[in-house]
Amino acid sequence: MCRDPAELSSGEAKELQQIKWHRKQLLEDIQKLKDEIADVFAQIDCFESTEESRMAQKEKEMCIGR
């Protein structure tokens, strides 16, 4: 049921171009969201590592204090 783009009316061709542009924008937005999610996960990993180091240091100090 897909027609050759050369057979489209000017209105249909314009609508097709708008759909293609909108699709491109959506794909760019999806990529931005993926990048932001990856950044958040990296920040979480960094926070967890820092927190683990802090806890280990605190445990070490507790052992020394005993």
HUKA-V170469 format. One record per pair of residues at least 6 apart in sequence whose ideal C-beta (glycine too) atoms are under 7 Angstrom apart, sorted by the first residue. I is the first residue (numbers start at 1). GAP is how many residues later the second one is. If there is no record, write none. Layout:
i: [I I]
gap: [GAP GAP]
//
This chain:
i: [5 5 8]
gap: [8 11 8]
//
